[in-house]
Amino acid sequence: MATLPPFEYTPRPYSGPSPDEVLALRKAHVNPGIFHYYKKPIMVVEGKGQYLFDETGRRYLDGFGGIVTVSVGHCHPDVVAAAHEQNETIQHTTTIYLHPNLALYAKELADKMPGDLKVVYFTNSGSEANDLAMLMARAYTGNYDAIALRNAYHGGSPSTMALTSHHTWKFNVPHSFGVQHARMPDMYRGPFGKDDPEAGRKYADDVADLIRFGTSGRLAAFFAESIQGVGGTIVFPDGYLKHAYEHVRAAGGLCIADEVQAGFGRTGTHFWGFETQGVTPDIVTMAKSIGNGCPLAAVVTTPEIAQTLASRIHFNTFGGNPVSMAQGRAVLKVIEKEGLQRNSHVVGGQLKAGFAKLAEKHNLIGDIRGMGLMLGVELVKDRATKEPASAECAAVFEKCKDLGLLIGKGGLWGNTLRIKPPMCLTSADADFLIDTLDEALASA
């Protein structure tokens, strides 16, 4: 049995309600639509670095980063200190007053962007950021229609559910009108595979067909995650976004990149996921990793597109609040200071190589994909038919938890293990993760 690497930290004693009591309270008073992981859910009461602790003090390796939210590690001292200092100074002031944090952070974030992406709008969540991006695109172009990708996930608000095509997350909402969904460029399950050098162009042809036959001809935007997250860590073939963007811009639409999961150096080779495709979007949205756990998100666009919103009053009570700005600034500094993009590349490569060796032992593994510390392992019953191994994936997922590893799962059939830990993951942690997954796969 694999053993967690040594970690010199003792969690605080816990004296609150038991997991059963908390679960009973949730069932009685919390929205029943909110689900929890695991047949016997764990209760997390503390986090430090890449580790989580339950109420008994047991330590787990966080292989999912709070759903790709904890970028620099749980309770990073620099981030905690920045938020604490700001909390003691002023906790809230809206954008109708000046505060240095908002202006300074907007510049620091814009400096990480290519081209003319220099204007930043702060919001509280990825859903809100994606809502705002669609508003911008429709206001700027004067058009309404949008194209997103099948199996995408863009948020939980009505308008972002319209963009979402992953059926388990989507309610039947009226805002779905005007949104078409292009073929997912999945080189494992789609018609054009990894051996086809023209796969990117061929998948992008479906975007052109939708513009021609599936929309009114008045396109506002093409909306895509740079790497699909909830959809199963789908990495697009080379050239896909380049060709798709060409079709969209020729039709007068804007190109929007959803960096909620792929951004902030997680891919290892680049700071933004869209850079791995060699493109520059017109609008970029981001959340999750941006604040290491605080309610913070952003939309970045060009001055020309941003000017569209000046025709009306744009106001956000909490977007851009001083505490979130302080925390966001601290996260950006830690990523640079500790070389976490480089670490994502190195340790992510170690994980991917380890998963490839596991595939030689375990026929359940059908495909390994991803970049840096955004990885997916798709499980299948049969490599020839690619029948999804959904039940087996659930069993591996549960076994990993029992062994001290917390990971995610996703994909259309729930058969893809999602590995997206904090970017401070070490080489020793990676060894533990690989060995634990090996044991879990053997028992599935």
C-alpha positions as CSV (number, residue, x, y, z in Angstrom):
1,M,0.0,0.0,0.0
2,A,1.3,3.4,-1.0
3,T,2.2,5.8,1.8
4,L,1.8,9.6,1.7
5,P,5.1,11.5,1.7
6,P,6.2,13.0,5.1
7,F,4.6,16.3,5.9
8,E,5.6,18.4,9.0
9,Y,2.2,19.8,10.0
10,T,-0.2,18.9,12.7
11,P,-3.9,19.9,12.1
12,R,-5.8,21.6,14.7
13,P,-8.1,19.5,17.0
14,Y,-11.6,19.4,15.7
15,S,-14.6,19.8,18.2
16,G,-17.5,20.5,15.9
17,P,-20.5,18.4,14.8
18,S,-19.8,14.9,13.4
19,P,-20.0,14.1,9.7
20,D,-23.4,12.3,10.3
21,E,-24.7,15.4,12.0
22,V,-23.5,17.7,9.3
23,L,-25.0,15.4,6.6
24,A,-28.4,15.4,8.4
25,L,-28.3,19.2,8.6
26,R,-27.6,19.4,4.9
27,K,-30.4,17.1,4.0
28,A,-32.8,19.1,6.2
29,H,-31.8,22.6,5.2
30,V,-29.6,22.7,2.1
31,N,-30.8,22.6,-1.6
32,P,-31.3,18.9,-2.4
33,G,-29.7,19.5,-5.8
34,I,-26.3,19.9,-4.2
35,F,-24.6,16.5,-4.4
36,H,-21.6,15.2,-2.5
37,Y,-18.8,12.9,-3.5
38,Y,-18.4,9.3,-2.2
39,K,-20.9,6.8,-0.9
40,K,-19.7,7.7,2.6
41,P,-18.8,11.4,2.2
42,I,-15.7,12.7,4.0
43,M,-15.8,15.9,6.0
44,V,-12.9,18.2,5.2
45,V,-12.1,20.6,8.1
46,E,-8.6,21.9,7.2
47,G,-6.2,22.2,4.3
48,K,-2.5,22.9,4.0
49,G,-0.6,23.0,0.8
50,Q,-1.6,20.1,-1.4
51,Y,-3.2,18.2,1.5
52,L,-6.6,18.1,3.2
53,F,-7.5,16.8,6.7
54,D,-10.8,15.3,7.9
55,E,-12.3,15.8,11.4
56,T,-10.1,12.9,12.7
57,G,-6.9,14.5,11.5
58,R,-6.4,12.0,8.7
59,R,-4.5,13.5,5.8
60,Y,-5.5,13.1,2.1
61,L,-3.6,14.2,-1.0
62,D,-5.8,16.6,-2.8
63,G,-5.6,15.5,-6.4
64,F,-8.5,17.7,-7.6
65,G,-7.6,21.1,-6.1
66,G,-11.1,21.8,-4.8
67,I,-12.4,21.3,-8.4
68,V,-9.3,23.0,-9.9
69,T,-9.8,26.0,-7.6
70,V,-6.8,25.7,-5.3
71,S,-4.0,26.7,-7.5
72,V,-1.1,27.6,-5.2
73,G,-2.0,25.3,-2.3
74,H,-4.5,25.4,0.6
75,C,-4.0,28.3,3.0
76,H,-0.8,29.5,1.4
77,P,0.8,31.8,3.9
78,D,1.3,34.7,1.5
79,V,-2.3,34.5,0.3
80,V,-3.7,34.3,3.8
81,A,-1.5,37.2,4.9
82,A,-2.7,39.4,2.1
83,A,-6.3,38.7,2.7
84,H,-5.9,39.1,6.5
85,E,-4.2,42.5,6.1
86,Q,-6.9,43.7,3.8
87,N,-9.6,42.4,6.1
88,E,-8.2,44.5,8.9
89,T,-8.0,47.6,6.7
90,I,-11.3,47.8,4.8
91,Q,-13.3,44.8,3.7
92,H,-15.7,46.3,1.3
93,T,-15.9,49.2,-1.1
94,T,-17.6,49.1,-4.5
95,T,-16.3,50.2,-7.9
96,I,-18.1,53.6,-7.5
97,Y,-15.1,54.6,-5.3
98,L,-11.4,54.3,-6.0
99,H,-9.3,51.7,-4.4
100,P,-5.8,50.8,-5.4
101,N,-6.2,47.0,-5.3
102,L,-8.6,46.9,-8.2
103,A,-6.5,49.1,-10.5
104,L,-3.2,47.5,-9.6
105,Y,-4.6,44.0,-10.0
106,A,-6.3,44.8,-13.3
107,K,-2.9,46.0,-14.7
108,E,-1.1,42.9,-13.3
109,L,-3.6,40.6,-14.9
110,A,-3.7,42.4,-18.2
111,D,0.1,42.3,-18.3
112,K,-0.2,38.5,-18.5
113,M,-2.3,38.7,-21.6
114,P,-1.2,38.7,-25.2
115,G,-2.1,41.3,-27.8
116,D,-4.7,44.0,-27.1
117,L,-6.4,42.1,-24.3
118,K,-5.9,44.9,-21.8
119,V,-9.3,45.7,-20.1
120,V,-10.4,43.7,-17.1
121,Y,-13.9,43.3,-15.5
122,F,-14.0,41.5,-12.1
123,T,-16.9,39.3,-11.1
124,N,-17.6,36.8,-8.3
125,S,-17.8,33.5,-10.2
126,G,-17.1,31.8,-13.5
127,S,-20.8,31.7,-14.3
128,E,-21.1,35.4,-13.9
129,A,-17.9,36.0,-16.0
130,N,-19.3,33.9,-18.8
131,D,-22.6,35.7,-18.6
132,L,-20.8,39.0,-18.9
133,A,-18.7,37.7,-21.9
134,M,-21.8,36.8,-23.8
135,L,-23.4,40.1,-23.0
136,M,-20.3,41.9,-24.4
137,A,-20.3,39.8,-27.5
138,R,-24.0,40.4,-28.3
139,A,-23.8,44.1,-27.5
140,Y,-20.6,44.6,-29.6
141,T,-21.7,42.6,-32.7
142,G,-25.4,43.4,-32.5
143,N,-26.0,39.7,-33.1
144,Y,-27.5,37.1,-30.8
145,D,-26.5,33.6,-32.0
146,A,-23.7,31.7,-30.3
147,I,-21.8,28.5,-30.9
148,A,-20.4,26.4,-28.1
149,L,-19.1,22.8,-28.0
150,R,-20.9,19.6,-27.2
151,N,-20.1,18.2,-23.8
152,A,-19.0,21.7,-22.7
153,Y,-19.6,23.2,-19.2
154,H,-19.7,26.9,-18.7
155,G,-21.6,27.5,-15.5
156,G,-24.8,27.2,-13.5
157,S,-26.8,30.3,-14.4
158,P,-29.6,30.1,-17.0
159,S,-27.6,31.7,-19.8
160,T,-24.4,29.7,-19.2
161,M,-26.5,26.5,-19.0
162,A,-27.5,27.4,-22.6
163,L,-23.8,27.3,-23.5
164,T,-23.4,24.0,-21.6
165,S,-24.1,20.8,-23.4
166,H,-23.2,18.3,-20.7
167,H,-26.6,16.8,-20.0
168,T,-26.1,16.2,-16.3
169,W,-25.6,19.9,-15.6
170,K,-28.3,21.4,-17.9
171,F,-31.9,22.3,-17.1
172,N,-34.4,23.0,-19.8
173,V,-34.1,26.8,-19.8
174,P,-35.5,29.2,-22.4
175,H,-32.1,30.9,-22.8
176,S,-31.0,27.9,-24.8
177,F,-32.6,29.5,-27.8
178,G,-29.9,31.0,-30.1
179,V,-27.1,28.6,-29.0
180,Q,-25.9,25.8,-31.3
181,H,-23.3,23.2,-30.3
182,A,-20.5,22.0,-32.6
183,R,-19.0,18.6,-32.6
184,M,-16.6,18.0,-29.8
185,P,-13.0,17.7,-31.2
186,D,-12.4,14.5,-29.3
187,M,-9.5,12.6,-30.9
188,Y,-10.2,9.5,-28.8
189,R,-13.9,9.0,-29.6
190,G,-14.4,11.2,-32.6
191,P,-14.1,10.4,-36.3
192,F,-10.7,12.1,-36.7
193,G,-8.0,10.6,-34.4
194,K,-4.6,11.4,-33.1
195,D,-3.1,9.9,-36.3
196,D,-4.8,12.4,-38.5
197,P,-2.6,15.6,-39.0
198,E,-5.7,17.4,-40.4
199,A,-8.0,16.6,-37.4
200,G,-8.0,20.2,-36.2
201,R,-9.2,21.5,-39.5
202,K,-11.7,18.8,-40.0
203,Y,-13.4,19.2,-36.6
204,A,-13.4,23.0,-37.1
205,D,-15.4,22.4,-40.4
206,D,-18.4,21.6,-38.2
207,V,-18.2,25.2,-36.8
208,A,-18.4,26.5,-40.4
209,D,-21.3,24.2,-41.1
210,L,-23.2,25.5,-38.1
211,I,-22.6,29.1,-39.1
212,R,-23.9,28.3,-42.5
213,F,-26.9,26.0,-41.7
214,G,-27.5,26.1,-37.9
215,T,-27.7,29.8,-37.1
216,S,-29.4,32.9,-38.4
217,G,-26.2,33.9,-40.1
218,R,-25.7,36.7,-37.5
219,L,-23.2,35.2,-35.2
220,A,-22.3,36.9,-31.9
221,A,-19.7,34.5,-30.5
222,F,-18.0,31.1,-30.5
223,F,-17.5,30.0,-26.9
224,A,-15.1,27.2,-25.9
225,E,-13.0,26.0,-23.0
226,S,-9.4,25.9,-24.0
227,I,-9.3,22.3,-22.7
228,Q,-12.6,20.7,-21.7
229,G,-12.7,20.2,-17.9
230,V,-16.0,18.6,-16.7
231,G,-16.3,17.0,-20.2
232,G,-13.4,14.7,-19.4
233,T,-10.1,16.7,-20.0
234,I,-10.5,16.8,-23.8
235,V,-7.4,18.4,-25.4
236,F,-8.2,19.7,-28.9
237,P,-6.1,18.7,-31.9
238,D,-3.5,21.1,-33.1
239,G,-5.0,23.9,-35.3
240,Y,-8.6,23.4,-34.1
241,L,-9.1,26.8,-32.5
242,K,-7.1,28.5,-35.2
243,H,-9.5,27.2,-37.9
244,A,-12.6,27.6,-35.8
245,Y,-11.7,31.2,-35.0
246,E,-11.2,32.0,-38.7
247,H,-14.7,30.7,-39.5
248,V,-16.2,32.7,-36.6
249,R,-14.4,36.0,-37.4
250,A,-15.3,35.7,-41.1
251,A,-19.0,35.5,-40.0
252,G,-18.6,38.6,-37.8
253,G,-18.5,36.8,-34.5
254,L,-16.2,37.1,-31.5
255,C,-14.0,34.3,-30.1
256,I,-14.3,33.7,-26.4
257,A,-11.9,31.4,-24.4
258,D,-13.1,29.9,-21.1
259,E,-9.9,29.6,-19.0
260,V,-11.7,28.8,-15.8
261,Q,-9.9,25.5,-15.5
262,A,-7.0,25.7,-17.9
263,G,-5.6,29.1,-17.0
264,F,-2.9,30.4,-14.6
265,G,-0.1,28.1,-15.7
266,R,-1.8,24.8,-15.1
267,T,-1.0,23.5,-18.6
268,G,2.7,23.9,-17.7
269,T,3.9,25.0,-21.1
270,H,1.9,28.2,-21.2
271,F,0.2,30.6,-18.8
272,W,-3.2,30.4,-20.7
273,G,-4.7,27.3,-22.2
274,F,-5.5,29.1,-25.5
275,E,-1.8,29.8,-26.0
276,T,-1.3,26.0,-26.5
277,Q,-3.4,26.4,-29.7
278,G,-1.5,29.4,-30.9
279,V,-4.5,31.8,-30.9
280,T,-5.5,35.0,-29.3
281,P,-9.2,35.3,-28.4
282,D,-11.3,38.5,-28.4
283,I,-12.6,37.8,-24.8
284,V,-11.1,35.6,-22.1
285,T,-13.0,34.5,-19.0
286,M,-11.3,33.1,-15.8
287,A,-12.3,31.9,-12.3
288,K,-11.3,29.1,-9.9
289,S,-7.5,29.2,-9.8
290,I,-7.5,33.0,-10.0
291,G,-8.2,33.4,-6.3
292,N,-7.1,30.1,-4.8
293,G,-10.6,29.6,-3.3
294,C,-12.0,33.1,-2.8
295,P,-15.1,34.2,-4.8
296,L,-13.3,35.9,-7.7
297,A,-13.5,35.7,-11.5
298,A,-12.7,38.0,-14.4
299,V,-13.4,38.9,-18.0
300,V,-10.5,40.3,-20.1
301,T,-11.1,41.9,-23.5
302,T,-9.9,44.7,-25.8
303,P,-10.5,48.4,-25.3
304,E,-12.7,48.5,-28.4
305,I,-15.0,45.7,-27.2
306,A,-15.0,47.0,-23.7
307,Q,-16.2,50.4,-24.8
308,T,-19.6,48.7,-25.8
309,L,-20.5,48.5,-22.1
310,A,-19.9,52.2,-21.6
311,S,-23.2,52.8,-23.4
312,R,-25.0,51.8,-20.2
313,I,-24.1,51.8,-16.5
314,H,-22.1,48.7,-15.5
315,F,-22.0,48.0,-11.8
316,N,-21.1,45.1,-9.5
317,T,-21.6,45.3,-5.8
318,F,-18.9,42.8,-4.9
319,G,-16.9,42.3,-8.1
320,G,-13.5,44.0,-7.5
321,N,-13.9,44.2,-3.7
322,P,-10.6,44.9,-1.9
323,V,-10.2,41.6,-0.2
324,S,-10.7,39.5,-3.3
325,M,-8.3,41.8,-5.2
326,A,-5.7,41.4,-2.5
327,Q,-6.0,37.6,-2.6
328,G,-5.9,37.5,-6.4
329,R,-2.8,39.7,-6.5
330,A,-1.1,37.4,-3.9
331,V,-1.9,34.3,-6.0
332,L,-0.4,35.8,-9.1
333,K,2.8,36.7,-7.2
334,V,3.1,33.2,-5.6
335,I,2.7,31.5,-9.0
336,E,5.6,33.6,-10.3
337,K,7.8,33.4,-7.1
338,E,7.5,29.7,-6.7
339,G,7.7,28.7,-10.3
340,L,4.4,26.9,-10.2
341,Q,3.9,26.9,-14.0
342,R,7.2,25.2,-14.4
343,N,6.3,22.8,-11.6
344,S,3.1,21.9,-13.4
345,H,5.0,21.0,-16.5
346,V,7.6,18.9,-14.7
347,V,5.4,17.0,-12.2
348,G,2.6,16.8,-14.8
349,G,5.0,15.1,-17.1
350,Q,5.9,12.7,-14.4
351,L,2.3,11.8,-13.8
352,K,1.5,11.4,-17.5
353,A,4.5,9.0,-17.9
354,G,3.4,7.1,-14.8
355,F,-0.1,6.7,-16.2
356,A,1.3,5.4,-19.5
357,K,3.1,2.7,-17.5
358,L,-0.1,1.9,-15.7
359,A,-1.8,1.5,-19.0
360,E,0.6,-1.4,-19.8
361,K,-0.7,-3.2,-16.7
362,H,-4.4,-2.3,-16.7
363,N,-6.6,-2.8,-19.7
364,L,-9.2,-0.5,-18.1
365,I,-7.2,2.5,-19.2
366,G,-8.3,3.5,-22.7
367,D,-6.9,6.9,-23.0
368,I,-4.5,9.3,-21.2
369,R,-4.7,13.0,-22.0
370,G,-4.1,16.5,-20.8
371,M,-1.3,19.0,-20.2
372,G,0.7,19.9,-17.1
373,L,-1.5,19.3,-14.0
374,M,-4.7,19.1,-16.0
375,L,-4.9,15.4,-16.8
376,G,-7.6,12.8,-17.5
377,V,-7.5,9.0,-17.6
378,E,-10.5,7.5,-19.5
379,L,-11.5,4.0,-18.4
380,V,-13.1,1.5,-20.9
381,K,-14.4,-2.0,-20.6
382,D,-12.8,-2.9,-24.0
383,R,-10.1,-1.0,-25.8
384,A,-11.5,-2.0,-29.2
385,T,-15.1,-1.0,-28.7
386,K,-14.2,1.8,-26.2
387,E,-17.3,0.9,-24.1
388,P,-17.3,3.3,-21.2
389,A,-16.3,1.7,-17.9
390,S,-18.5,4.0,-15.7
391,A,-19.1,1.6,-12.9
392,E,-15.4,0.6,-12.8
393,C,-14.5,4.3,-12.7
394,A,-16.7,4.9,-9.8
395,A,-15.1,2.0,-8.0
396,V,-11.6,3.3,-8.6
397,F,-12.7,6.7,-7.5
398,E,-14.0,5.3,-4.2
399,K,-10.9,3.1,-3.6
400,C,-8.6,6.0,-4.1
401,K,-10.4,7.9,-1.4
402,D,-10.0,4.9,0.9
403,L,-6.3,4.9,0.2
404,G,-5.9,8.6,0.9
405,L,-6.2,10.2,-2.5
406,L,-9.0,12.5,-3.6
407,I,-9.5,12.9,-7.3
408,G,-12.4,13.9,-9.6
409,K,-14.3,12.1,-12.3
410,G,-16.2,13.4,-15.3
411,G,-16.8,12.9,-19.0
412,L,-20.2,12.3,-20.7
413,W,-20.4,8.8,-19.2
414,G,-18.6,9.5,-16.0
415,N,-15.8,7.2,-16.9
416,T,-12.8,9.6,-16.9
417,L,-10.7,10.2,-13.8
418,R,-9.8,13.9,-13.5
419,I,-6.4,14.7,-11.9
420,K,-6.0,18.4,-11.3
421,P,-4.2,19.0,-8.0
422,P,-2.8,22.2,-6.6
423,M,0.2,23.3,-8.6
424,C,2.5,22.9,-5.7
425,L,2.3,19.1,-6.1
426,T,5.7,17.5,-5.5
427,S,7.5,14.6,-7.2
428,A,7.0,12.5,-4.1
429,D,3.2,13.3,-4.2
430,A,3.1,12.2,-7.9
431,D,4.7,8.9,-7.0
432,F,2.1,8.4,-4.3
433,L,-0.7,9.3,-6.7
434,I,0.5,6.8,-9.4
435,D,1.0,4.0,-6.9
436,T,-2.4,4.6,-5.3
437,L,-4.1,4.6,-8.7
438,D,-2.3,1.4,-9.6
439,E,-3.7,-0.3,-6.5
440,A,-7.2,1.1,-7.1
441,L,-7.2,-0.1,-10.7
442,A,-6.1,-3.6,-9.6
443,S,-9.1,-3.9,-7.3
444,A,-11.7,-2.5,-9.8
